Amino acid sequence: MTTPVQPTAADRKRWARYLVEERAEGAVYTRLAARRTGEEREILLALAEAERRHEQHWLDLLGGEEPTRLPRAGVRSRMLGWMAGRFGSIFVLALAQSAEARSPYDAEQYATPAMRADEKVHHEVVRGLAARGRRRLSGSFRAAVFGANDGLVSNLALVLGIGATGVSSSFVLFSGIAGLLAGALSMGAGEFVSVRSQRELLAATEANDDADANAGDLDIDANELALVYRARGVDEVEALARAQKVVAAARVGVRRTFPTPVGAAARYDADDVVGSDWMAAISSFLLFSSGAIIPVLPWIFGLSGMTAILVALALVGIALLSTGAMVGILSGGPPLSRALRQLVIGFGAAAITYALGLAFGVGAV
């Protein structure tokens, strides 16, 4: 696009800001690439190269030479650069996805159509990379957030409800510790039973070669063995053909094996599919406990009455806002709204039990 002969001071200031932002974004992708291998590394380096092209565009508009004084990159860009150099985590990609979605070039007359298109493509590329990380993280992250939040909310509701009755601080502390242990043990036992049951289910449904091994002793034709393959998902014609080959081989003393067909039951490593039952139980116990201990801390350190309740609310509020914001970042949504949603849900549950505690308190009794 043709530039005006005399760009205004505001134009040059805006171009300089674009230049440093493009440079900062390129540095983020370069640092992330240094912590990746294979295809993801190549994609990130390609994104960094595209940002350098954009940087050069603004540099050319400024006369081809870098101004002596450049503005600082925005807080988000600096934070992303710091995180990318130290963590290289999914959180960086999730934040970068949000940043790419807010391109200023749609309303910028000096940005080329190619640059506008690049920004749209970059958003989708980063979304794809972030999606890979989310898929790898989703199961464990969901379990961590669920376990910790369950401990936070349930034990806050418990100690506030007990505290509102007017009982002694020692009784509130005992109730909180009992609630922590009861909830953590329940979570751990539930995870153990769930994972162990799933492992047993996989073992019960796993296919074996017993039918093939005894094919030579069948007193009828291959139709009987064909039923085994049909039950595993093989169509009728192929199942019969396969059974005839196995029976024929078995009758001359040769045992033949065939690969499991697509759609049929396969052999599973239960640890790969559902994980360890003991590890699931221990992690659930610890995750619940990490959340449930927070509401009890004021009473552990000797606080009592309304002071302890307010401190517990503050501590749990910070924890709920933090986990909610992390969920928002990872899901690509606004962190603030997710954090506030988490806070409202947690405090709403605690308000109900607190009101019940007031209604059925020591004075009422």
DOPAMAR-221852 format. One record per residue (C-alpha): x, y, z negated; chain. Coordinates in steps of 0.1 Angstrom, whole numbers, padded with zeros to 4 digits. Layout:
BEGIN
NODE      xx      yy      zz   fivo
NODE       X       Y       Z      A
...
//
This chain:
BEGIN
NODE      xx      yy      zz   fivo
NODE    0000    0000    0000      A
NODE    0013    0035    0009      A
NODE    0023    0054   -0022      A
NODE    0018    0091   -0026      A
NODE    0047    0113   -0018      A
NODE    0047    0129   -0052      A
NODE    0033    0104   -0078      A
NODE    0021    0120   -0110      A
NODE    0037    0116   -0144      A
NODE    0008    0095   -0155      A
NODE    0013    0072   -0125      A
NODE    0050    0067   -0133      A
NODE    0042    0061   -0170      A
NODE    0017    0035   -0161      A
NODE    0040    0018   -0136      A
NODE    0067    0017   -0163      A
NODE    0043    0000   -0187      A
NODE    0034   -0026   -0160      A
NODE    0071   -0032   -0154      A
NODE    0079   -0040   -0190      A
NODE    0047   -0061   -0194      A
NODE    0056   -0082   -0164      A
NODE    0092   -0086   -0177      A
NODE    0079   -0097   -0210      A
NODE    0055   -0122   -0195      A
NODE    0083   -0136   -0173      A
NODE    0104   -0140   -0204      A
NODE    0076   -0160   -0222      A
NODE    0074   -0185   -0193      A
NODE    0112   -0188   -0191      A
NODE    0114   -0195   -0228      A
NODE    0086   -0220   -0226      A
NODE    0102   -0237   -0197      A
NODE    0134   -0241   -0217      A
NODE    0115   -0263   -0241      A
NODE    0098   -0284   -0214      A
NODE    0109   -0310   -0189      A
NODE    0097   -0324   -0156      A
NODE    0067   -0310   -0139      A
NODE    0056   -0286   -0167      A
NODE    0091   -0270   -0166      A
NODE    0089   -0265   -0129      A
NODE    0054   -0249   -0131      A
NODE    0065   -0225   -0159      A
NODE    0097   -0214   -0139      A
NODE    0075   -0208   -0109      A
NODE    0053   -0186   -0130      A
NODE    0083   -0167   -0143      A
NODE    0095   -0161   -0107      A
NODE    0061   -0147   -0097      A
NODE    0063   -0123   -0127      A
NODE    0097   -0111   -0115      A
NODE    0082   -0104   -0081      A
NODE    0055   -0083   -0098      A
NODE    0082   -0066   -0119      A
NODE    0101   -0057   -0087      A
NODE    0070   -0041   -0072      A
NODE    0067   -0016   -0100      A
NODE    0104   -0010   -0100      A
NODE    0103   -0002   -0063      A
NODE    0075    0023   -0069      A
NODE    0096    0039   -0095      A
NODE    0124    0045   -0069      A
NODE    0143    0013   -0071      A
NODE    0161    0022   -0103      A
NODE    0151    0014   -0138      A
NODE    0141    0044   -0158      A
NODE    0164    0054   -0185      A
NODE    0136    0051   -0211      A
NODE    0110    0024   -0208      A
NODE    0081    0019   -0232      A
NODE    0080   -0011   -0254      A
NODE    0060   -0041   -0244      A
NODE    0026   -0045   -0262      A
NODE    0023   -0063   -0295      A
NODE    0008   -0094   -0279      A
NODE    0036   -0097   -0254      A
NODE    0063   -0093   -0281      A
NODE    0045   -0118   -0303      A
NODE    0042   -0143   -0274      A
NODE    0079   -0139   -0267      A
NODE    0089   -0145   -0303      A
NODE    0067   -0176   -0305      A
NODE    0078   -0190   -0272      A
NODE    0115   -0188   -0282      A
NODE    0109   -0206   -0315      A
NODE    0080   -0229   -0312      A
NODE    0070   -0234   -0275      A
NODE    0037   -0247   -0288      A
NODE    0002   -0250   -0274      A
NODE   -0007   -0218   -0293      A
NODE    0016   -0198   -0270      A
NODE   -0001   -0212   -0239      A
NODE   -0035   -0206   -0253      A
NODE   -0027   -0170   -0261      A
NODE   -0010   -0166   -0227      A
NODE   -0042   -0179   -0211      A
NODE   -0062   -0151   -0228      A
NODE   -0036   -0125   -0217      A
NODE   -0038   -0136   -0181      A
NODE   -0076   -0134   -0181      A
NODE   -0074   -0097   -0188      A
NODE   -0054   -0085   -0158      A
NODE   -0054   -0047   -0154      A
NODE   -0047   -0050   -0116      A
NODE   -0083   -0053   -0106      A
NODE   -0087   -0016   -0112      A
NODE   -0052   -0005   -0103      A
NODE   -0050    0010   -0068      A
NODE   -0012    0006   -0066      A
NODE   -0013   -0032   -0072      A
NODE   -0013   -0052   -0040      A
NODE   -0040   -0077   -0031      A
NODE   -0015   -0104   -0034      A
NODE   -0007   -0094   -0070      A
NODE   -0044   -0094   -0079      A
NODE   -0047   -0129   -0064      A
NODE   -0016   -0140   -0083      A
NODE   -0030   -0130   -0116      A
NODE   -0062   -0150   -0110      A
NODE   -0041   -0180   -0100      A
NODE   -0018   -0176   -0130      A
NODE   -0048   -0177   -0153      A
NODE   -0059   -0210   -0139      A
NODE   -0024   -0224   -0139      A
NODE   -0019   -0215   -0176      A
NODE   -0054   -0228   -0183      A
NODE   -0044   -0261   -0168      A
NODE   -0011   -0263   -0189      A
NODE   -0030   -0253   -0220      A
NODE   -0056   -0280   -0213      A
NODE   -0029   -0306   -0212      A
NODE   -0017   -0295   -0246      A
NODE   -0052   -0294   -0260      A
NODE   -0059   -0330   -0248      A
NODE   -0027   -0341   -0265      A
NODE   -0035   -0322   -0297      A
NODE   -0073   -0325   -0298      A
NODE   -0077   -0357   -0319      A
NODE   -0051   -0349   -0346      A
NODE   -0060   -0312   -0347      A
NODE   -0097   -0319   -0350      A
NODE   -0090   -0344   -0379      A
NODE   -0067   -0318   -0396      A
NODE   -0092   -0290   -0394      A
NODE   -0121   -0312   -0404      A
NODE   -0103   -0327   -0434      A
NODE   -0089   -0294   -0447      A
NODE   -0122   -0275   -0441      A
NODE   -0142   -0302   -0458      A
NODE   -0120   -0299   -0488      A
NODE   -0121   -0261   -0488      A
NODE   -0159   -0258   -0485      A
NODE   -0170   -0288   -0506      A
NODE   -0147   -0280   -0536      A
NODE   -0154   -0243   -0534      A
NODE   -0191   -0250   -0536      A
NODE   -0186   -0274   -0565      A
NODE   -0165   -0251   -0587      A
NODE   -0186   -0221   -0580      A
NODE   -0218   -0240   -0588      A
NODE   -0203   -0254   -0620      A
NODE   -0187   -0220   -0629      A
NODE   -0220   -0202   -0624      A
NODE   -0236   -0223   -0652      A
NODE   -0215   -0206   -0678      A
NODE   -0195   -0237   -0689      A
NODE   -0160   -0234   -0702      A
NODE   -0130   -0229   -0678      A
NODE   -0116   -0263   -0688      A
NODE   -0148   -0280   -0676      A
NODE   -0147   -0261   -0643      A
NODE   -0111   -0272   -0639      A
NODE   -0120   -0308   -0646      A
NODE   -0149   -0307   -0622      A
NODE   -0126   -0292   -0595      A
NODE   -0100   -0319   -0599      A
NODE   -0126   -0346   -0600      A
NODE   -0142   -0332   -0569      A
NODE   -0108   -0332   -0552      A
NODE   -0100   -0368   -0560      A
NODE   -0135   -0380   -0553      A
NODE   -0137   -0363   -0519      A
NODE   -0101   -0372   -0509      A
NODE   -0106   -0409   -0519      A
NODE   -0139   -0410   -0501      A
NODE   -0123   -0395   -0469      A
NODE   -0094   -0419   -0471      A
NODE   -0116   -0449   -0477      A
NODE   -0139   -0439   -0449      A
NODE   -0111   -0435   -0424      A
NODE   -0095   -0468   -0435      A
NODE   -0128   -0487   -0430      A
NODE   -0135   -0469   -0397      A
NODE   -0101   -0476   -0382      A
NODE   -0100   -0512   -0395      A
NODE   -0134   -0519   -0381      A
NODE   -0125   -0505   -0347      A
NODE   -0093   -0526   -0347      A
NODE   -0114   -0557   -0355      A
NODE   -0139   -0548   -0328      A
NODE   -0111   -0545   -0302      A
NODE   -0097   -0578   -0313      A
NODE   -0131   -0595   -0310      A
NODE   -0137   -0582   -0275      A
NODE   -0102   -0589   -0261      A
NODE   -0100   -0614   -0233      A
NODE   -0078   -0645   -0235      A
NODE   -0067   -0673   -0213      A
NODE   -0083   -0702   -0231      A
NODE   -0107   -0709   -0202      A
NODE   -0079   -0709   -0176      A
NODE   -0058   -0732   -0198      A
NODE   -0085   -0758   -0200      A
NODE   -0097   -0755   -0164      A
NODE   -0083   -0788   -0155      A
NODE   -0106   -0806   -0179      A
NODE   -0138   -0792   -0166      A
NODE   -0163   -0819   -0156      A
NODE   -0181   -0797   -0132      A
NODE   -0170   -0775   -0103      A
NODE   -0156   -0740   -0106      A
NODE   -0190   -0723   -0110      A
NODE   -0187   -0726   -0148      A
NODE   -0153   -0709   -0149      A
NODE   -0166   -0682   -0125      A
NODE   -0190   -0672   -0152      A
NODE   -0161   -0661   -0174      A
NODE   -0148   -0638   -0147      A
NODE   -0183   -0624   -0140      A
NODE   -0187   -0617   -0177      A
NODE   -0155   -0597   -0175      A
NODE   -0168   -0575   -0147      A
NODE   -0158   -0593   -0115      A
NODE   -0183   -0596   -0087      A
NODE   -0198   -0630   -0080      A
NODE   -0179   -0638   -0048      A
NODE   -0145   -0628   -0061      A
NODE   -0152   -0646   -0094      A
NODE   -0160   -0679   -0076      A
NODE   -0129   -0676   -0054      A
NODE   -0107   -0670   -0084      A
NODE   -0122   -0698   -0104      A
NODE   -0117   -0723   -0075      A
NODE   -0080   -0713   -0073      A
NODE   -0075   -0717   -0111      A
NODE   -0093   -0751   -0112      A
NODE   -0074   -0764   -0081      A
NODE   -0041   -0754   -0096      A
NODE   -0050   -0768   -0131      A
NODE   -0059   -0802   -0116      A
NODE   -0024   -0806   -0102      A
NODE   -0008   -0795   -0134      A
NODE    0000   -0760   -0125      A
NODE   -0013   -0732   -0147      A
NODE   -0019   -0699   -0128      A
NODE   -0027   -0666   -0142      A
NODE   -0043   -0637   -0125      A
NODE   -0043   -0600   -0134      A
NODE   -0072   -0586   -0153      A
NODE   -0096   -0569   -0128      A
NODE   -0106   -0533   -0129      A
NODE   -0136   -0529   -0152      A
NODE   -0128   -0561   -0170      A
NODE   -0118   -0563   -0206      A
NODE   -0080   -0557   -0210      A
NODE   -0055   -0565   -0237      A
NODE   -0052   -0537   -0261      A
NODE   -0025   -0526   -0286      A
NODE   -0047   -0516   -0314      A
NODE   -0021   -0492   -0328      A
NODE   -0020   -0474   -0294      A
NODE   -0058   -0472   -0292      A
NODE   -0070   -0464   -0327      A
NODE   -0038   -0460   -0347      A
NODE   -0029   -0474   -0381      A
NODE   -0057   -0478   -0406      A
NODE   -0033   -0470   -0435      A
NODE   -0019   -0439   -0418      A
NODE   -0054   -0427   -0410      A
NODE   -0065   -0432   -0447      A
NODE   -0034   -0415   -0461      A
NODE   -0035   -0385   -0437      A
NODE   -0073   -0380   -0444      A
NODE   -0066   -0381   -0482      A
NODE   -0038   -0355   -0479      A
NODE   -0057   -0332   -0455      A
NODE   -0088   -0331   -0477      A
NODE   -0066   -0326   -0508      A
NODE   -0047   -0297   -0491      A
NODE   -0080   -0279   -0487      A
NODE   -0097   -0289   -0519      A
NODE   -0068   -0278   -0542      A
NODE   -0071   -0241   -0530      A
NODE   -0105   -0233   -0548      A
NODE   -0091   -0249   -0580      A
NODE   -0059   -0228   -0581      A
NODE   -0073   -0199   -0602      A
NODE   -0084   -0223   -0630      A
NODE   -0051   -0242   -0628      A
NODE   -0032   -0209   -0635      A
NODE   -0054   -0200   -0664      A
NODE   -0080   -0176   -0649      A
NODE   -0116   -0178   -0660      A
NODE   -0150   -0164   -0655      A
NODE   -0158   -0140   -0627      A
NODE   -0121   -0133   -0622      A
NODE   -0114   -0169   -0613      A
NODE   -0144   -0170   -0590      A
NODE   -0134   -0139   -0571      A
NODE   -0098   -0151   -0567      A
NODE   -0111   -0185   -0555      A
NODE   -0133   -0168   -0529      A
NODE   -0104   -0147   -0517      A
NODE   -0080   -0177   -0513      A
NODE   -0106   -0198   -0496      A
NODE   -0116   -0169   -0474      A
NODE   -0081   -0165   -0462      A
NODE   -0078   -0202   -0455      A
NODE   -0111   -0203   -0436      A
NODE   -0102   -0173   -0415      A
NODE   -0069   -0189   -0406      A
NODE   -0083   -0222   -0396      A
NODE   -0111   -0205   -0377      A
NODE   -0087   -0183   -0358      A
NODE   -0065   -0213   -0349      A
NODE   -0096   -0231   -0335      A
NODE   -0104   -0200   -0315      A
NODE   -0069   -0197   -0301      A
NODE   -0067   -0234   -0291      A
NODE   -0102   -0234   -0275      A
NODE   -0094   -0202   -0255      A
NODE   -0122   -0183   -0273      A
NODE   -0119   -0151   -0293      A
NODE   -0101   -0159   -0326      A
NODE   -0119   -0132   -0346      A
NODE   -0154   -0146   -0339      A
NODE   -0143   -0182   -0346      A
NODE   -0127   -0170   -0379      A
NODE   -0158   -0152   -0390      A
NODE   -0180   -0181   -0381      A
NODE   -0159   -0204   -0403      A
NODE   -0160   -0179   -0431      A
NODE   -0198   -0174   -0430      A
NODE   -0204   -0212   -0430      A
NODE   -0180   -0218   -0459      A
NODE   -0193   -0189   -0480      A
NODE   -0229   -0197   -0472      A
NODE   -0225   -0232   -0486      A
NODE   -0208   -0218   -0517      A
NODE   -0235   -0192   -0522      A
NODE   -0262   -0218   -0523      A
NODE   -0245   -0238   -0551      A
NODE   -0236   -0207   -0570      A
NODE   -0273   -0197   -0569      A
NODE   -0282   -0231   -0582      A
NODE   -0256   -0228   -0609      A
NODE   -0271   -0195   -0620      A
NODE   -0306   -0210   -0620      A
NODE   -0297   -0240   -0640      A
NODE   -0270   -0225   -0662      A
NODE   -0263   -0230   -0698      A
NODE   -0284   -0200   -0707      A
NODE   -0314   -0213   -0687      A
NODE   -0312   -0247   -0704      A
//
